[in-house]
Amino acid sequence: MKDNETMMFKVEKEKINEAREILFTVYDALREKGYNPVNQIVGYILSGDPTYITNHKNARSIIRRLERDELIEEILRFYLEKQK
């Protein structure tokens, strides 16, 4: 691929739904434990350190089912769709 060409990135619809469900599940678990869910999820995504996510309701294991880039993609998709 040449420097002036754009590379295509495509994610399966199944992964999109899974990412959305995971984010909402983890968000709820963090909120129930009294954490700021947005700050904790951002900390996890930026650092890759799973200790930003509580073990409550198995949230730490759940969020690790997907790669961090898949979570970022879903967050961006959701945000941009809401802006239209």
Biopython code that builds the backbone (N, CA, C, O; Angstrom):
import numpy as np
from Bio.PDB.StructureBuilder import StructureBuilder

atoms = [
    (1, "MET", "N", (0.839, -1.180, 0.000)),
    (1, "MET", "CA", (0.000, 0.000, 0.000)),
    (1, "MET", "C", (0.886, 1.247, 0.000)),
    (1, "MET", "O", (1.874, 1.326, 0.731)),
    (2, "LYS", "N", (0.518, 2.199, -0.820)),
    (2, "LYS", "CA", (1.271, 3.448, -0.911)),
    (2, "LYS", "C", (0.870, 4.392, 0.218)),
    (2, "LYS", "O", (-0.200, 4.249, 0.810)),
    (3, "ASP", "N", (1.737, 5.353, 0.508)),
    (3, "ASP", "CA", (1.481, 6.312, 1.588)),
    (3, "ASP", "C", (0.226, 7.147, 1.369)),
    (3, "ASP", "O", (-0.381, 7.610, 2.335)),
    (4, "ASN", "N", (-0.171, 7.346, 0.118)),
    (4, "ASN", "CA", (-1.314, 8.213, -0.144)),
    (4, "ASN", "C", (-2.632, 7.445, -0.241)),
    (4, "ASN", "O", (-3.664, 8.040, -0.553)),
    (5, "GLU", "N", (-2.618, 6.141, 0.020)),
    (5, "GLU", "CA", (-3.834, 5.343, -0.014)),
    (5, "GLU", "C", (-4.413, 5.200, 1.388)),
    (5, "GLU", "O", (-3.684, 5.182, 2.379)),
    (6, "THR", "N", (-5.716, 5.102, 1.449)),
    (6, "THR", "CA", (-6.407, 4.934, 2.720)),
    (6, "THR", "C", (-6.684, 3.455, 2.948)),
    (6, "THR", "O", (-7.184, 2.768, 2.057)),
    (7, "MET", "N", (-6.363, 2.973, 4.121)),
    (7, "MET", "CA", (-6.598, 1.581, 4.461)),
    (7, "MET", "C", (-8.020, 1.433, 5.010)),
    (7, "MET", "O", (-8.491, 2.291, 5.757)),
    (8, "MET", "N", (-8.694, 0.355, 4.641)),
    (8, "MET", "CA", (-10.051, 0.085, 5.121)),
    (8, "MET", "C", (-10.000, -0.736, 6.401)),
    (8, "MET", "O", (-9.202, -1.665, 6.529)),
    (9, "PHE", "N", (-10.864, -0.376, 7.345)),
    (9, "PHE", "CA", (-10.992, -1.108, 8.604)),
    (9, "PHE", "C", (-12.460, -1.439, 8.756)),
    (9, "PHE", "O", (-13.302, -0.541, 8.720)),
    (10, "LYS", "N", (-12.783, -2.711, 8.926)),
    (10, "LYS", "CA", (-14.178, -3.122, 9.030)),
    (10, "LYS", "C", (-14.346, -4.074, 10.206)),
    (10, "LYS", "O", (-13.543, -4.985, 10.408)),
    (11, "VAL", "N", (-15.399, -3.847, 10.975)),
    (11, "VAL", "CA", (-15.698, -4.689, 12.129)),
    (11, "VAL", "C", (-17.050, -5.357, 11.887)),
    (11, "VAL", "O", (-17.979, -4.738, 11.370)),
    (12, "GLU", "N", (-17.142, -6.614, 12.265)),
    (12, "GLU", "CA", (-18.382, -7.361, 12.112)),
    (12, "GLU", "C", (-19.470, -6.790, 13.018)),
    (12, "GLU", "O", (-19.191, -6.304, 14.114)),
    (13, "LYS", "N", (-20.713, -6.856, 12.543)),
    (13, "LYS", "CA", (-21.843, -6.360, 13.326)),
    (13, "LYS", "C", (-21.957, -7.074, 14.671)),
    (13, "LYS", "O", (-22.355, -6.469, 15.666)),
    (14, "GLU", "N", (-21.610, -8.344, 14.698)),
    (14, "GLU", "CA", (-21.650, -9.123, 15.932)),
    (14, "GLU", "C", (-20.728, -8.511, 16.995)),
    (14, "GLU", "O", (-21.099, -8.428, 18.165)),
    (15, "LYS", "N", (-19.541, -8.087, 16.588)),
    (15, "LYS", "CA", (-18.586, -7.468, 17.519)),
    (15, "LYS", "C", (-19.107, -6.126, 18.012)),
    (15, "LYS", "O", (-18.874, -5.756, 19.162)),
    (16, "ILE", "N", (-19.804, -5.401, 17.158)),
    (16, "ILE", "CA", (-20.356, -4.099, 17.547)),
    (16, "ILE", "C", (-21.359, -4.283, 18.679)),
    (16, "ILE", "O", (-21.294, -3.581, 19.688)),
    (17, "ASN", "N", (-22.278, -5.217, 18.516)),
    (17, "ASN", "CA", (-23.285, -5.462, 19.552)),
    (17, "ASN", "C", (-22.641, -5.953, 20.841)),
    (17, "ASN", "O", (-23.059, -5.567, 21.933)),
    (18, "GLU", "N", (-21.625, -6.804, 20.718)),
    (18, "GLU", "CA", (-20.941, -7.318, 21.904)),
    (18, "GLU", "C", (-20.236, -6.189, 22.658)),
    (18, "GLU", "O", (-20.291, -6.128, 23.887)),
    (19, "ALA", "N", (-19.578, -5.301, 21.922)),
    (19, "ALA", "CA", (-18.874, -4.178, 22.546)),
    (19, "ALA", "C", (-19.853, -3.265, 23.274)),
    (19, "ALA", "O", (-19.584, -2.815, 24.388)),
    (20, "ARG", "N", (-20.970, -2.999, 22.650)),
    (20, "ARG", "CA", (-21.969, -2.131, 23.271)),
    (20, "ARG", "C", (-22.481, -2.739, 24.579)),
    (20, "ARG", "O", (-22.583, -2.052, 25.596)),
    (21, "GLU", "N", (-22.797, -4.022, 24.540)),
    (21, "GLU", "CA", (-23.304, -4.717, 25.723)),
    (21, "GLU", "C", (-22.254, -4.742, 26.841)),
    (21, "GLU", "O", (-22.577, -4.530, 28.009)),
    (22, "ILE", "N", (-21.018, -4.999, 26.477)),
    (22, "ILE", "CA", (-19.931, -5.030, 27.458)),
    (22, "ILE", "C", (-19.762, -3.669, 28.114)),
    (22, "ILE", "O", (-19.635, -3.586, 29.335)),
    (23, "LEU", "N", (-19.760, -2.613, 27.333)),
    (23, "LEU", "CA", (-19.586, -1.272, 27.898)),
    (23, "LEU", "C", (-20.710, -0.916, 28.871)),
    (23, "LEU", "O", (-20.451, -0.353, 29.935)),
    (24, "PHE", "N", (-21.939, -1.237, 28.521)),
    (24, "PHE", "CA", (-23.047, -0.933, 29.424)),
    (24, "PHE", "C", (-22.988, -1.779, 30.694)),
    (24, "PHE", "O", (-23.285, -1.279, 31.779)),
    (25, "THR", "N", (-22.616, -3.034, 30.576)),
    (25, "THR", "CA", (-22.504, -3.921, 31.734)),
    (25, "THR", "C", (-21.430, -3.434, 32.696)),
    (25, "THR", "O", (-21.652, -3.367, 33.905)),
    (26, "VAL", "N", (-20.268, -3.095, 32.153)),
    (26, "VAL", "CA", (-19.154, -2.615, 32.976)),
    (26, "VAL", "C", (-19.498, -1.262, 33.593)),
    (26, "VAL", "O", (-19.203, -1.020, 34.763)),
    (27, "TYR", "N", (-20.114, -0.389, 32.816)),
    (27, "TYR", "CA", (-20.539, 0.921, 33.314)),
    (27, "TYR", "C", (-21.441, 0.758, 34.546)),
    (27, "TYR", "O", (-21.234, 1.413, 35.568)),
    (28, "ASP", "N", (-22.433, -0.115, 34.435)),
    (28, "ASP", "CA", (-23.357, -0.330, 35.559)),
    (28, "ASP", "C", (-22.647, -0.880, 36.788)),
    (28, "ASP", "O", (-22.924, -0.447, 37.906)),
    (29, "ALA", "N", (-21.734, -1.829, 36.596)),
    (29, "ALA", "CA", (-20.998, -2.419, 37.724)),
    (29, "ALA", "C", (-20.143, -1.367, 38.422)),
    (29, "ALA", "O", (-20.090, -1.321, 39.651)),
    (30, "LEU", "N", (-19.482, -0.532, 37.648)),
    (30, "LEU", "CA", (-18.645, 0.530, 38.235)),
    (30, "LEU", "C", (-19.505, 1.529, 39.012)),
    (30, "LEU", "O", (-19.148, 1.940, 40.116)),
    (31, "ARG", "N", (-20.622, 1.908, 38.433)),
    (31, "ARG", "CA", (-21.511, 2.864, 39.103)),
    (31, "ARG", "C", (-22.052, 2.290, 40.410)),
    (31, "ARG", "O", (-22.129, 2.992, 41.419)),
    (32, "GLU", "N", (-22.429, 1.007, 40.387)),
    (32, "GLU", "CA", (-22.939, 0.353, 41.601)),
    (32, "GLU", "C", (-21.908, 0.356, 42.725)),
    (32, "GLU", "O", (-22.271, 0.433, 43.899)),
    (33, "LYS", "N", (-20.638, 0.273, 42.380)),
    (33, "LYS", "CA", (-19.580, 0.267, 43.390)),
    (33, "LYS", "C", (-19.142, 1.676, 43.795)),
    (33, "LYS", "O", (-18.262, 1.826, 44.642)),
    (34, "GLY", "N", (-19.742, 2.703, 43.203)),
    (34, "GLY", "CA", (-19.456, 4.077, 43.598)),
    (34, "GLY", "C", (-18.334, 4.743, 42.833)),
    (34, "GLY", "O", (-17.891, 5.827, 43.212)),
    (35, "TYR", "N", (-17.870, 4.128, 41.776)),
    (35, "TYR", "CA", (-16.809, 4.714, 40.948)),
    (35, "TYR", "C", (-17.417, 5.619, 39.884)),
    (35, "TYR", "O", (-18.603, 5.519, 39.571)),
    (36, "ASN", "N", (-16.592, 6.501, 39.334)),
    (36, "ASN", "CA", (-16.981, 7.269, 38.157)),
    (36, "ASN", "C", (-16.708, 6.371, 36.949)),
    (36, "ASN", "O", (-15.550, 6.194, 36.570)),
    (37, "PRO", "N", (-17.743, 5.803, 36.341)),
    (37, "PRO", "CA", (-17.539, 4.824, 35.281)),
    (37, "PRO", "C", (-16.759, 5.357, 34.079)),
    (37, "PRO", "O", (-15.937, 4.643, 33.504)),
    (38, "VAL", "N", (-17.011, 6.586, 33.706)),
    (38, "VAL", "CA", (-16.311, 7.156, 32.547)),
    (38, "VAL", "C", (-14.814, 7.237, 32.833)),
    (38, "VAL", "O", (-14.003, 6.818, 32.007)),
    (39, "ASN", "N", (-14.445, 7.766, 33.982)),
    (39, "ASN", "CA", (-13.024, 7.878, 34.322)),
    (39, "ASN", "C", (-12.350, 6.515, 34.374)),
    (39, "ASN", "O", (-11.232, 6.351, 33.886)),
    (40, "GLN", "N", (-13.028, 5.540, 34.963)),
    (40, "GLN", "CA", (-12.432, 4.214, 35.106)),
    (40, "GLN", "C", (-12.264, 3.517, 33.758)),
    (40, "GLN", "O", (-11.236, 2.888, 33.507)),
    (41, "ILE", "N", (-13.262, 3.626, 32.898)),
    (41, "ILE", "CA", (-13.168, 2.999, 31.573)),
    (41, "ILE", "C", (-12.094, 3.679, 30.739)),
    (41, "ILE", "O", (-11.337, 3.008, 30.038)),
    (42, "VAL", "N", (-12.019, 4.995, 30.806)),
    (42, "VAL", "CA", (-10.961, 5.714, 30.078)),
    (42, "VAL", "C", (-9.586, 5.287, 30.598)),
    (42, "VAL", "O", (-8.668, 5.059, 29.810)),
    (43, "GLY", "N", (-9.446, 5.180, 31.900)),
    (43, "GLY", "CA", (-8.177, 4.727, 32.473)),
    (43, "GLY", "C", (-7.781, 3.361, 31.953)),
    (43, "GLY", "O", (-6.619, 3.126, 31.623)),
    (44, "TYR", "N", (-8.746, 2.464, 31.880)),
    (44, "TYR", "CA", (-8.474, 1.120, 31.358)),
    (44, "TYR", "C", (-8.085, 1.171, 29.879)),
    (44, "TYR", "O", (-7.106, 0.546, 29.469)),
    (45, "ILE", "N", (-8.841, 1.905, 29.094)),
    (45, "ILE", "CA", (-8.559, 1.961, 27.656)),
    (45, "ILE", "C", (-7.191, 2.566, 27.382)),
    (45, "ILE", "O", (-6.451, 2.063, 26.536)),
    (46, "LEU", "N", (-6.846, 3.637, 28.085)),
    (46, "LEU", "CA", (-5.557, 4.298, 27.840)),
    (46, "LEU", "C", (-4.365, 3.482, 28.327)),
    (46, "LEU", "O", (-3.317, 3.460, 27.681)),
    (47, "SER", "N", (-4.523, 2.818, 29.457)),
    (47, "SER", "CA", (-3.383, 2.128, 30.061)),
    (47, "SER", "C", (-3.339, 0.627, 29.783)),
    (47, "SER", "O", (-2.266, 0.024, 29.766)),
    (48, "GLY", "N", (-4.497, 0.036, 29.569)),
    (48, "GLY", "CA", (-4.565, -1.414, 29.436)),
    (48, "GLY", "C", (-4.536, -2.126, 30.778)),
    (48, "GLY", "O", (-4.522, -3.356, 30.828)),
    (49, "ASP", "N", (-4.528, -1.375, 31.851)),
    (49, "ASP", "CA", (-4.468, -1.950, 33.200)),
    (49, "ASP", "C", (-5.872, -2.336, 33.656)),
    (49, "ASP", "O", (-6.705, -1.458, 33.884)),
    (50, "PRO", "N", (-6.149, -3.627, 33.791)),
    (50, "PRO", "CA", (-7.496, -4.057, 34.154)),
    (50, "PRO", "C", (-7.917, -3.685, 35.574)),
    (50, "PRO", "O", (-9.096, -3.795, 35.910)),
    (51, "THR", "N", (-6.982, -3.248, 36.407)),
    (51, "THR", "CA", (-7.371, -2.885, 37.774)),
    (51, "THR", "C", (-8.203, -1.600, 37.822)),
    (51, "THR", "O", (-8.740, -1.256, 38.875)),
    (52, "TYR", "N", (-8.316, -0.899, 36.713)),
    (52, "TYR", "CA", (-9.235, 0.246, 36.657)),
    (52, "TYR", "C", (-10.692, -0.215, 36.696)),
    (52, "TYR", "O", (-11.591, 0.576, 36.979)),
    (53, "ILE", "N", (-10.919, -1.489, 36.412)),
    (53, "ILE", "CA", (-12.271, -2.033, 36.354)),
    (53, "ILE", "C", (-12.505, -2.936, 37.567)),
    (53, "ILE", "O", (-11.676, -3.786, 37.893)),
    (54, "THR", "N", (-13.633, -2.739, 38.220)),
    (54, "THR", "CA", (-13.985, -3.532, 39.397)),
    (54, "THR", "C", (-14.228, -5.000, 39.037)),
    (54, "THR", "O", (-14.562, -5.328, 37.898)),
    (55, "ASN", "N", (-14.055, -5.863, 40.019)),
    (55, "ASN", "CA", (-14.410, -7.270, 39.849)),
    (55, "ASN", "C", (-15.904, -7.499, 40.079)),
    (55, "ASN", "O", (-16.431, -8.568, 39.772)),
    (56, "HIS", "N", (-16.577, -6.486, 40.622)),
    (56, "HIS", "CA", (-18.011, -6.583, 40.906)),
    (56, "HIS", "C", (-18.758, -7.025, 39.652)),
    (56, "HIS", "O", (-18.552, -6.463, 38.577)),
    (57, "LYS", "N", (-19.616, -8.017, 39.781)),
    (57, "LYS", "CA", (-20.405, -8.573, 38.671)),
    (57, "LYS", "C", (-19.524, -9.072, 37.528)),
    (57, "LYS", "O", (-19.943, -9.106, 36.371)),
    (58, "ASN", "N", (-18.297, -9.457, 37.876)),
    (58, "ASN", "CA", (-17.362, -10.017, 36.906)),
    (58, "ASN", "C", (-16.974, -9.024, 35.806)),
    (58, "ASN", "O", (-16.576, -9.428, 34.713)),
    (59, "ALA", "N", (-17.091, -7.725, 36.099)),
    (59, "ALA", "CA", (-16.870, -6.685, 35.093)),
    (59, "ALA", "C", (-15.457, -6.714, 34.518)),
    (59, "ALA", "O", (-15.271, -6.471, 33.325)),
    (60, "ARG", "N", (-14.468, -7.007, 35.346)),
    (60, "ARG", "CA", (-13.082, -7.024, 34.863)),
    (60, "ARG", "C", (-12.878, -8.107, 33.812)),
    (60, "ARG", "O", (-12.222, -7.874, 32.797)),
    (61, "SER", "N", (-13.418, -9.249, 34.042)),
    (61, "SER", "CA", (-13.315, -10.340, 33.058)),
    (61, "SER", "C", (-14.114, -10.027, 31.809)),
    (61, "SER", "O", (-13.682, -10.321, 30.694)),
    (62, "ILE", "N", (-15.265, -9.436, 31.997)),
    (62, "ILE", "CA", (-16.139, -9.115, 30.863)),
    (62, "ILE", "C", (-15.480, -8.121, 29.920)),
    (62, "ILE", "O", (-15.508, -8.310, 28.704)),
    (63, "ILE", "N", (-14.888, -7.065, 30.465)),
    (63, "ILE", "CA", (-14.307, -6.035, 29.595)),
    (63, "ILE", "C", (-13.098, -6.564, 28.823)),
    (63, "ILE", "O", (-12.769, -6.050, 27.754)),
    (64, "ARG", "N", (-12.442, -7.584, 29.362)),
    (64, "ARG", "CA", (-11.262, -8.124, 28.698)),
    (64, "ARG", "C", (-11.609, -9.095, 27.570)),
    (64, "ARG", "O", (-10.707, -9.635, 26.929)),
    (65, "ARG", "N", (-12.878, -9.323, 27.319)),
    (65, "ARG", "CA", (-13.294, -10.183, 26.207)),
    (65, "ARG", "C", (-12.991, -9.544, 24.861)),
    (65, "ARG", "O", (-12.838, -10.235, 23.854)),
    (66, "LEU", "N", (-12.906, -8.227, 24.853)),
    (66, "LEU", "CA", (-12.619, -7.503, 23.616)),
    (66, "LEU", "C", (-11.311, -6.735, 23.748)),
    (66, "LEU", "O", (-10.872, -6.400, 24.848)),
    (67, "GLU", "N", (-10.709, -6.469, 22.614)),
    (67, "GLU", "CA", (-9.516, -5.622, 22.585)),
    (67, "GLU", "C", (-9.935, -4.177, 22.849)),
    (67, "GLU", "O", (-11.073, -3.792, 22.581)),
    (68, "ARG", "N", (-9.023, -3.400, 23.365)),
    (68, "ARG", "CA", (-9.336, -2.000, 23.681)),
    (68, "ARG", "C", (-9.719, -1.212, 22.442)),
    (68, "ARG", "O", (-10.570, -0.325, 22.521)),
    (69, "ASP", "N", (-9.108, -1.513, 21.289)),
    (69, "ASP", "CA", (-9.467, -0.776, 20.077)),
    (69, "ASP", "C", (-10.913, -1.054, 19.662)),
    (69, "ASP", "O", (-11.557, -0.193, 19.063)),
    (70, "GLU", "N", (-11.422, -2.228, 19.967)),
    (70, "GLU", "CA", (-12.815, -2.542, 19.664)),
    (70, "GLU", "C", (-13.752, -1.735, 20.562)),
    (70, "GLU", "O", (-14.826, -1.321, 20.127)),
    (71, "LEU", "N", (-13.353, -1.518, 21.790)),
    (71, "LEU", "CA", (-14.148, -0.687, 22.698)),
    (71, "LEU", "C", (-14.141, 0.768, 22.242)),
    (71, "LEU", "O", (-15.175, 1.435, 22.263)),
    (72, "ILE", "N", (-12.987, 1.255, 21.835)),
    (72, "ILE", "CA", (-12.879, 2.633, 21.344)),
    (72, "ILE", "C", (-13.749, 2.819, 20.117)),
    (72, "ILE", "O", (-14.439, 3.830, 19.987)),
    (73, "GLU", "N", (-13.720, 1.860, 19.227)),
    (73, "GLU", "CA", (-14.525, 1.957, 18.012)),
    (73, "GLU", "C", (-16.008, 2.069, 18.344)),
    (73, "GLU", "O", (-16.714, 2.882, 17.747)),
    (74, "GLU", "N", (-16.488, 1.266, 19.285)),
    (74, "GLU", "CA", (-17.896, 1.328, 19.649)),
    (74, "GLU", "C", (-18.239, 2.663, 20.303)),
    (74, "GLU", "O", (-19.290, 3.238, 20.021)),
    (75, "ILE", "N", (-17.373, 3.153, 21.162)),
    (75, "ILE", "CA", (-17.611, 4.454, 21.805)),
    (75, "ILE", "C", (-17.704, 5.550, 20.749)),
    (75, "ILE", "O", (-18.607, 6.385, 20.799)),
    (76, "LEU", "N", (-16.787, 5.551, 19.806)),
    (76, "LEU", "CA", (-16.783, 6.566, 18.747)),
    (76, "LEU", "C", (-18.024, 6.437, 17.865)),
    (76, "LEU", "O", (-18.656, 7.440, 17.534)),
    (77, "ARG", "N", (-18.372, 5.217, 17.486)),
    (77, "ARG", "CA", (-19.559, 4.997, 16.654)),
    (77, "ARG", "C", (-20.806, 5.515, 17.366)),
    (77, "ARG", "O", (-21.611, 6.233, 16.773)),
    (78, "PHE", "N", (-20.964, 5.151, 18.631)),
    (78, "PHE", "CA", (-22.137, 5.567, 19.399)),
    (78, "PHE", "C", (-22.208, 7.086, 19.495)),
    (78, "PHE", "O", (-23.273, 7.674, 19.308)),
    (79, "TYR", "N", (-21.093, 7.712, 19.782)),
    (79, "TYR", "CA", (-21.053, 9.174, 19.914)),
    (79, "TYR", "C", (-21.420, 9.850, 18.596)),
    (79, "TYR", "O", (-22.268, 10.743, 18.567)),
    (80, "LEU", "N", (-20.788, 9.428, 17.520)),
    (80, "LEU", "CA", (-21.030, 10.075, 16.232)),
    (80, "LEU", "C", (-22.450, 9.854, 15.728)),
    (80, "LEU", "O", (-23.028, 10.750, 15.112)),
    (81, "GLU", "N", (-23.018, 8.692, 15.976)),
    (81, "GLU", "CA", (-24.392, 8.439, 15.573)),
    (81, "GLU", "C", (-25.368, 9.350, 16.316)),
    (81, "GLU", "O", (-26.392, 9.749, 15.761)),
    (82, "LYS", "N", (-25.058, 9.672, 17.542)),
    (82, "LYS", "CA", (-25.927, 10.543, 18.347)),
    (82, "LYS", "C", (-25.811, 12.009, 17.930)),
    (82, "LYS", "O", (-26.676, 12.815, 18.270)),
    (83, "GLN", "N", (-24.763, 12.359, 17.205)),
    (83, "GLN", "CA", (-24.527, 13.748, 16.805)),
    (83, "GLN", "C", (-25.242, 14.117, 15.511)),
    (83, "GLN", "O", (-25.321, 15.297, 15.172)),
    (84, "LYS", "N", (-25.753, 13.151, 14.796)),
    (84, "LYS", "CA", (-26.433, 13.432, 13.508)),
    (84, "LYS", "C", (-27.805, 13.966, 13.718)),
    (84, "LYS", "O", (-28.510, 14.253, 12.751)),
]
sb = StructureBuilder()
sb.init_structure("model")
sb.init_model(0)
sb.init_chain("A")
sb.init_seg("    ")
for serial, (resi, resn, name, xyz) in enumerate(atoms, 1):
    if name == "N":
        sb.init_residue(resn, " ", resi, " ")
    sb.init_atom(name, np.array(xyz, "f"), 0.0, 1.0, " ", f" {name:<3s}", serial, name[0])
structure = sb.get_structure()
